[in-house]
Amino acid sequence: MCLGVPGKVVEIFDDSGLKMGNVSFGGTMSKACLEYVPDIQIGQYTVVHAGFGISIVDEEEALKSHDAWRELHKAAAQEGTDIFGNPL
């Protein structure tokens, strides 16, 4: 299963000629390549897949996605599983 998760860009920097950024996923920070979203700005959200920002999404859409993830985790925990159905 492939998942792309929206995160908020909190820093943009150059790393050996590549546009990179630090992206926050609900407070968890991750480094991502932003070459595929060259117009992205600090404070915007990008869907990150496999370490690459692949699209820019507006804040409302990103927050809807975060809410859906929280609900999925909550429902799985009530069943005693992770989001993939594996026992906790």
BAMI-421036 format. One record per atom (N, C-alpha, C): atom name; residue in one letter; x negated, y negated, z. Coordinates in pm, whole numbers, plus 32768, in hexadecimal, padded with zeros to 4 digits. Layout:
PT  atom  rest  east  north    up
PT    CA     A     X      Y     Z
...
% end
This chain:
PT  atom  rest  east  north    up
PT     N     M  7FAD   8074  8000
PT    CA     M  8000   8000  8000
PT     C     M  7FA7   7F84  8000
PT     N     C  7FC6   7F25  7FAB
PT    CA     C  7F7C   7EA8  7FA7
PT     C     C  7FD2   7E39  7FE2
PT     N     L  7F95   7DEA  8037
PT    CA     L  7FDD   7D7E  8077
PT     C     L  7F93   7CFC  8063
PT     N     G  7FDC   7C93  8048
PT    CA     G  7FA5   7C0D  8045
PT     C     G  7FE8   7BBF  80B4
PT     N     V  7F9A   7B7F  8106
PT    CA     V  7FCE   7B3A  817C
PT     C     V  7FAE   7AA5  8171
PT     N     P  8012   7A4C  818A
PT    CA     P  7FF4   79BE  8184
PT     C     P  7FA9   798E  81FF
PT     N     G  7F47   7939  81E9
PT    CA     G  7EFC   78FD  8256
PT     C     G  7EE5   786A  8239
PT     N     K  7ECD   781D  82A3
PT    CA     K  7EB9   778D  8297
PT     C     K  7E24   776E  828A
PT     N     V  7E01   7724  8224
PT    CA     V  7D75   76FE  820E
PT     C     V  7D50   7691  8273
PT     N     V  7CEB   76AD  82C5
PT    CA     V  7CC1   764C  832A
PT     C     V  7C38   7610  830C
PT     N     E  7BEF   764B  82AF
PT    CA     E  7B6D   7616  8288
PT     C     E  7B4D   7648  81FB
PT     N     I  7B0F   75F3  81AC
PT    CA     I  7AE2   7618  8125
PT     C     I  7A4D   75F6  811E
PT     N     F  7A00   7655  80E5
PT    CA     F  7971   7640  80DB
PT     C     F  7939   768C  8063
PT     N     D  78C0   7668  803D
PT    CA     D  7878   76AA  7FD0
PT     C     D  781E   7716  800A
PT     N     D  7821   778B  7FCE
PT    CA     D  77C8   77F7  7FF8
PT     C     D  7787   7830  7F7B
PT     N     S  770B   7808  7F62
PT    CA     S  76BF   7835  7EEC
PT     C     S  770A   7818  7E6B
PT     N     G  7749   77A3  7E64
PT    CA     G  778E   777A  7DEA
PT     C     G  781F   77A7  7DE1
PT     N     L  7852   77EE  7E46
PT    CA     L  78DD   781B  7E47
PT     C     L  792F   77C5  7EA7
PT     N     K  79A9   77A3  7E7D
PT    CA     K  7A05   775C  7ED5
PT     C     K  7A3C   77C0  7F3A
PT     N     M  7A1E   77A8  7FB9
PT    CA     M  7A47   7802  8024
PT     C     M  7A96   77B3  808B
PT     N     G  7ADA   77FB  80E1
PT    CA     G  7B23   77B8  814B
PT     C     G  7B36   7810  81C4
PT     N     N  7B4B   77CE  8235
PT    CA     N  7B77   7814  82AD
PT     C     N  7C0E   7806  82B1
PT     N     V  7C52   7877  82C0
PT    CA     V  7CE3   787D  82B8
PT     C     V  7D18   78B7  833A
PT     N     S  7D80   7876  8370
PT    CA     S  7DBD   78A2  83ED
PT     C     S  7E3B   78F3  83D1
PT     N     F  7E3F   7969  840B
PT    CA     F  7EB4   79BF  8403
PT     C     F  7EEF   79C7  848F
PT     N     G  7F41   7964  84B2
PT    CA     G  7F7C   7960  8537
PT     C     G  7F13   7956  85A4
PT     N     G  7EA6   7912  858A
PT    CA     G  7E3C   7901  85ED
PT     C     G  7DC4   795B  85D9
PT     N     T  7DD3   79C4  858B
PT    CA     T  7D62   7A1A  8569
PT     C     T  7D1E   79E1  84ED
PT     N     M  7C9F   79C0  84FA
PT    CA     M  7C56   7981  848C
PT     C     M  7C12   79EA  8434
PT     N     S  7C10   79CD  83B2
PT    CA     S  7BCE   7A24  8352
PT     C     S  7B93   79CF  82E2
PT     N     K  7B23   79FA  82AF
PT    CA     K  7AE3   79B6  823D
PT     C     K  7B1F   79EF  81BD
PT     N     A  7B3F   7997  815E
PT    CA     A  7B78   79C5  80E0
PT     C     A  7B3C   7976  806C
PT     N     C  7B30   79B7  7FFA
PT    CA     C  7B05   7976  7F80
PT     C     C  7B7D   792A  7F46
PT     N     L  7B69   78AB  7F23
PT    CA     L  7BD5   7856  7EF0
PT     C     L  7BC4   7833  7E5C
PT     N     E  7B6E   787B  7E18
PT    CA     E  7B54   785F  7D8A
PT     C     E  7BD1   786C  7D33
PT     N     Y  7C2E   78C5  7D58
PT    CA     Y  7CA7   78D8  7D08
PT     C     Y  7D11   786F  7D24
PT     N     V  7CFC   781C  7D89
PT    CA     V  7D59   77B0  7DAB
PT     C     V  7D08   772D  7DB6
PT     N     P  7CCD   7701  7D48
PT    CA     P  7C6F   7691  7D4D
PT     C     P  7CAB   760D  7D7F
PT     N     D  7D2E   75FC  7D75
PT    CA     D  7D6D   757E  7D9E
PT     C     D  7D99   757E  7E31
PT     N     I  7D83   75EB  7E78
PT    CA     I  7DB3   75F3  7F03
PT     C     I  7D6B   758D  7F5A
PT     N     Q  7DB5   7559  7FBC
PT    CA     Q  7D80   74F5  8018
PT     C     Q  7D8E   7528  80A8
PT     N     I  7D3F   74EF  8101
PT    CA     I  7D4B   750F  8190
PT     C     I  7DDA   74F1  81BB
PT     N     G  7E14   754D  8208
PT    CA     G  7E9D   753F  8238
PT     C     G  7F03   7588  81E3
PT     N     Q  7EDE   75AF  8169
PT    CA     Q  7F38   75FC  8115
PT     C     Q  7F2C   7691  8135
PT     N     Y  7F8C   76DE  8107
PT    CA     Y  7F8E   776E  811C
PT     C     Y  7F6C   77B6  809B
PT     N     T  7F22   7823  80A9
PT    CA     T  7F03   7879  8037
PT     C     T  7F21   7909  805C
PT     N     V  7F51   7954  7FFA
PT    CA     V  7F61   79E5  800E
PT     C     V  7ED7   7A21  7FF7
PT     N     V  7EA6   7A6C  805A
PT    CA     V  7E21   7AA9  8052
PT     C     V  7E32   7B40  8043
PT     N     H  7DEE   7B75  7FE0
PT    CA     H  7DEC   7C06  7FCA
PT     C     H  7D5B   7C2F  7FB5
PT     N     A  7D2E   7C8F  8002
PT    CA     A  7CA6   7CC5  7FF7
PT     C     A  7C3B   7C58  7FFE
PT     N     G  7C55   7BF2  804F
PT    CA     G  7BF3   7B89  8064
PT     C     G  7BF5   7B18  7FFE
PT     N     F  7C57   7B19  7FA4
PT    CA     F  7C62   7AB1  7F3D
PT     C     F  7CE8   7A69  7F4A
PT     N     G  7CE4   79E3  7F4C
PT    CA     G  7D5F   7996  7F41
PT     C     G  7D92   79A6  7EB3
PT     N     I  7E0E   79D4  7EA4
PT    CA     I  7E40   79F2  7E1D
PT     C     I  7EB1   7996  7DF1
PT     N     S  7EED   794C  7E4E
PT    CA     S  7F55   78EC  7E2B
PT     C     S  7F66   7889  7E9C
PT     N     I  7F9D   7816  7E7B
PT    CA     I  7FBE   77B1  7EDE
PT     C     I  8053   77BC  7EF9
PT     N     V  807A   77BE  7F78
PT    CA     V  8108   77C1  7F9C
PT     C     V  8125   774D  7FF8
PT     N     D  81A2   771E  7FF5
PT    CA     D  81C3   76AF  804E
PT     C     D  81D6   76E2  80DC
PT     N     E  81D2   7686  813A
PT    CA     E  81D6   76AB  81C8
PT     C     E  8256   76F6  81EB
PT     N     E  82C7   76CC  81B5
PT    CA     E  8346   770E  81D3
PT     C     E  8342   77A2  81AB
PT     N     E  8310   77BE  8135
PT    CA     E  8306   7849  8105
PT     C     E  82A5   789A  815A
PT     N     A  8234   785D  817F
PT    CA     A  81D1   78A1  81D3
PT     C     A  820C   78C4  825A
PT     N     L  8256   7866  8296
PT    CA     L  8291   787F  8319
PT     C     L  82FF   78EA  8313
PT     N     K  8349   78EE  82A5
PT    CA     K  83AC   7959  8292
PT     C     K  8367   79E1  8290
PT     N     S  82F6   79E7  824A
PT    CA     S  82AA   7A64  8244
PT     C     S  8277   7A8C  82CE
PT     N     H  8244   7A2A  831A
PT    CA     H  8214   7A47  83A2
PT     C     H  8286   7A7A  83FA
PT     N     D  82FD   7A3E  83EE
PT    CA     D  8371   7A6C  843B
PT     C     D  8396   7AFC  8417
PT     N     A  8391   7B1B  8395
PT    CA     A  83B1   7BA4  836A
PT     C     A  834D   7C08  83A3
PT     N     W  82CB   7BE4  83A6
PT    CA     W  8266   7C3C  83E0
PT     C     W  8280   7C53  8475
PT     N     R  82A3   7BE7  84BC
PT    CA     R  82C0   7BF5  854C
PT     C     R  8335   7C54  8563
PT     N     E  839D   7C45  8512
PT    CA     E  8412   7C9D  8520
PT     C     E  83EE   7D2E  8501
PT     N     L  839B   7D42  849C
PT    CA     L  836F   7DC9  8478
PT     C     L  8320   7E08  84EA
PT     N     H  82C3   7DBC  8525
PT    CA     H  8274   7DEE  8596
PT     C     H  82CE   7E0D  860E
PT     N     K  832C   7DB6  8627
PT    CA     K  8388   7DC8  8698
PT     C     K  83DB   7E48  8686
PT     N     A  8412   7E5A  860E
PT    CA     A  8463   7ED1  85F2
PT     C     A  840F   7F50  85FC
PT     N     A  8396   7F4C  85C8
PT    CA     A  833F   7FC2  85CF
PT     C     A  831C   7FE3  865F
PT     N     A  82FD   7F7D  86AF
PT    CA     A  82DA   7F93  873C
PT     C     A  834F   7FD2  8787
PT     N     Q  83C8   7FAA  8767
PT    CA     Q  843E   7FE4  87A7
PT     C     Q  844D   8077  8785
PT     N     E  841A   809D  8710
PT    CA     E  841C   8129  86E4
PT     C     E  83A2   8176  8716
PT     N     G  8343   812E  8751
PT    CA     G  82C9   816F  8782
PT     C     G  8264   818D  8715
PT     N     T  826B   813E  86A7
PT    CA     T  820F   8153  8637
PT     C     T  81CE   80CF  860F
PT     N     D  8166   80D7  85B9
PT    CA     D  8134   805F  857B
PT     C     D  818C   8043  8500
PT     N     I  816B   7FDD  84B3
PT    CA     I  81C0   7FB8  8443
PT     C     I  81C0   801E  83D2
PT     N     F  8163   807D  83D7
PT    CA     F  815C   80E4  8371
PT     C     F  819A   8167  839E
PT     N     G  81D6   8167  8417
PT    CA     G  8216   81DF  844A
PT     C     G  81BE   823A  849B
PT     N     N  8142   8212  84B1
PT    CA     N  80E7   8264  8501
PT     C     N  8104   8250  8596
PT     N     P  8101   82BC  85E4
PT    CA     P  811A   82AE  8674
PT     C     P  80B4   8251  86B7
PT     N     L  80E7   8205  8718
PT    CA     L  808D   81AD  8762
PT     C     L  8042   81FA  87CC
% end
